[in-house]
């Protein structure tokens, strides 16, 4: 018989039970903990030291009203959640992944991906059912299917291929990709992936996907472009039939406050200026948008847009009388 192994498992279970008790209320006395755990006060002290060694800041105080309590620490140690707490946390993270607070969506999805790795199978159906009943109002971001988002997050984490139906040029086609990153903009969730059928990097809107599924085949990671920059450039320019580039005589920090991230890419330039890359259905609209920013600017590309700017300038001068 492996008596040593049984003893170690018993100690581990007892220490985890002690951690759960310390998380339930502010202060426990030594005799209270000993009674709940069925051990001596000396064993409680040893288990407290084990928790401290694992990074849990267990504080002890003497006298009337004293005892053991779990205090704040410098680092975030693992949390011990019961079934109800795990379900509530997962559902809250699913709702938070669709939120509009800057950076909160990505953080919620990362946390959910970590929780998903250790979530017991018996709880998954309940999490899914509760998530379907949660509706969050967000006037900016388009809602997405929580299960699809989590499936893609798992595929990115585990480096396995994914597939989904996606509309392209009026036709829905099955796409087969190597998923790398999920990116939340102010309006949509995007997946940065390597398209295996088109042999190139693509960004896909998650709300346009259907029948999202992870595949069994693992892939060897490729050198990946900066996800946020790639998606932003794609949204701001590559998806439009016409692109334009301007040199704006104003700091990039200021211009970014004037142009939504989904409308243009703003890059710092020397002498307190910036480059603006934008796209549109027609170049006149792009030109007028930059004009109305209220800063001096130059047209860098395409060359014909500079000629168009001169023509519009003459028309405006004539209209002023």
N, C-alpha and C positions, 0 to 999 in steps of 0.2 A: 504494500500500500504506500502511496505517495503522501505521507503525513505532512512533509514540509510544504508540498504544493497546496494541500488543503488548507494549511495554516495561513499561507500567503494569501490565498483567495479569500479566506475569512477576514483577514486584516484589511484587504482592499475593500471588500464590501462594507465593513464597519466604518472605514474612513470616509467612503462615499456617503454612507448614511449620516455620519457626523456633519459632513459638508452640507447635505440637504437640510439638516436641522438648523444649522447656523444661518442658512439663507431664509428660513421661515420666519424668524423673529429677531429683534435687535440683540437681546442679551439672554444667555443661558448660564445658570450656575453650574459648577462642576458636578455636584450631586444630582442635579436634574439630568444632565447629559449621561452620567454614569447609569442612572436608573433607566433612561430610554434605551441605552445601548446594551444594558445587561452586563456591564463591566465595572472595574474599580475606577476610582478617581485617578489613580496612577496611570492606568491604561488610557484614560481620556487625555491626560497631559501628553503622553507619548503620541497619540493620534493627532493632537493639535500640532505637535512638532513636525509630524509627517506632512500635514497640510501646509505649514509654513515653508517646508522644503520644496513643495510643489509650486510655491508662488502665491498662496492664499494668505492675505494679511490678517491672521487671526490675532486679535488683541485680547489681553487678559488684564483685569483690574481686581483689586482687593477690596475688602470691606463690605459694608451694607450696600446692596444694590449692585455689587460687582459681579464679575463673571466673565464669560467668553463672548466675544462678538466679532463679526466679520466686518473689517473696515476697508476703506478704499486703499488701493495700492498703486504703485508706479506703472505696472503693466496690467493688461487685462487677462486674468487667468480663465481657464475653461469654466463654463457655467454648468450646473447640474439641474436639468429640467425634468419635471415629471410629465406624464402623457398630456395632461391638459395644458401645461405651459408650453410644451413643444408644439402642439397644434396651434395655440394662439399666436406663438411667435412666427410660425411658418405662414399663417394666413396674413398676419400683419406685414410681413416682408413681401408677400405677393402683392398686397395692396400698395405698399411703399414703392415697389418697382415701377409702378405706373404714375408716381407722383411728379409734381412739377418743380420741386425744390432742386436747385442746381446741385448736381453731384449725388443727390440722395438716391436716385433710381439705380445708378451703378453700384453704390454701396449696399443697398438693400438686396440686389441680385447676387452680389458676391457673398453676402452673409447667408442668403437662402441656399446658394450652391453648397456652402460648407455644411449647413444644417441638413440638406438633402442627402449628403453622403452617409450620415449616421442615423437618419430618421428611420425608426422601425417600420417594417412593411405594414404592420397592422394599423399604423396611423395614417398611411398615405391616402387611403380612400376617404377618410374623414376630413383631412386637409383639403383634398380636391373638392369635396362637397361643400365645405364651408367657404372656400375661395369663390365658388360659383355664385354664392349668395351675397358676396361683398361687392358693393358698387361704390367707387370713389369718383367724386365730381372733379374734373380737371378740364377747364375750358381751353387749355392749350394743347396737351398731348393727346394724340389719338389712342384710344384704348386698344390693348392687344390681348390675345388669349394667354392666360397665365401659364397654362400647361405647355403651350408652344414655346413661350419664353424660357421656361425652366428646362424644357427638352434641349433647346439650343445652348443654354448655359452649361448643361451637363456635357453636351458634345464638345464644346470648347474646352471644358475642363479635362475631359478624358481623352481628347485628341482622336475622336472617331468621326467618320464621315456622317453627313446628314443629307436628307432629301426633303423636298417640299414642292408643291405646285405653286407656280408663280406666273402672273400675267406679263406678257411681253409682246408689244406690237399687236395688241388686240387678240392674242391667243394665249391660253394658259398651257404652260409646259412644265414638265417635271425637271427640277434642277438638282444636280448632284454636286455637293460642295464639300470642301474641307473648312469647317468653321473655326475662326480664330478669336474674334472679339465681338461683343455686343456693345453698341454705342447708343446712348440716349441723347437726343437733341431736345430742343425746347418744344418740338411738336411730335416726333416719332421715335420709335426704337428701330435701329438698323443693325444688320449683321454684316460684318466684314468677313468675307470668305473667299477662298480660291475656287473658282468655278472649274470643275474638272472637264466639263464638256466644251467649254470655250477657252480653256487653258489660259486663264488670266484672273486677276483680282477683280472682285465685284462687291458692291454694297447692295443689300436688299432690305426693303422695308418689311418689318416683321408683321405689321397689320395686313399686308397684302398676301401673306403666305397662307397656304391651306395644306392639310394632311402632312404636318411636320413630323418627321420621324428620324431618330438616330439609327445609324447603320452599325453593323458589327465590325467593320473594317477600320483598323487604326491606321493613321497616316504619320509620316515623318514630318515634323514641322519645318516649314520653309522660312526664310528670312521675311519677316512681315513688315509692311509699311506702318507708319504711325496711324493707328486706327482712327482717332478723332480727326486728324488732319485729312486723311483720305476720304472719310465719309463727308466731312464738311465741304471739301472741294467738289466732291461728286454732286452733293445737293445744290451747291451754289452755282456750278457751272456745267459739269459734264452732262447733266440730264437735260440741258437746254440745247436747242439747235444752234444758238449763237453765243459766243463767249467774247468778253472784252476785258482789257486790262488798263488800269489808270494809275497815274502817279498823283496822289492827292497831297496837297501842301498843308497837312495837319497831322498831329501825332496819331499813331495807330490806336492808342488807348481811347482817344476821343472819338475817332471814327467808328470804332466797334460799338460804342454806345448809341450811335446813330443808325447803324445798319444791323438788322437781325442776323444771327449767325447762319441761318438757313438761306440768307439772300446773297451773301458775298463772303469771300475770304479776304481778310485784312492782314497784310504782312508789314512789319516795321521796315523803314527805309532810313537811309542816312539823312542828316540835317533835319530831324524832327518831322519827316514826311512818312508816307506809307504807300504801299501798293495795294490796290483793290482789284480783285479778280471776281467777276460776276458774269452771269449768263441770263438769257431771256429769250422769249419767243421772237422778239424783234429788238434790234440794237437801239432804236430810238428810245424805247422805254428805259433801257439800261443807262443810256446817256443822260436822260432827263433826271433819273434817280440820283446819279452822282452830282449833277448840276445843282439839284435842290438841297444837297448837303450844306451848301453855303461856303465852300472852300475853293480856292484856286486849284486847278488840276490840269493835267495833260493826258491826252489819249496816247497810250503806248501801243496797243494792239486792238483790233486789226487796223491796218493803214487806212482803209476806206472809211473807218469811223471818224478819223480826223477830218476828212473831206466833208463828211456829213455834218460834223460839228460846225464847220465854217458856213455851210449852207444854212443851217438853222440860225446861226448868229446873224447872218445877213437878213433873214426873214424877220427875226425879232427886232433888229435895228430898224427895218422898214416899218414894222408895226408900231414902233414907239413914236413915229412921226419926226 
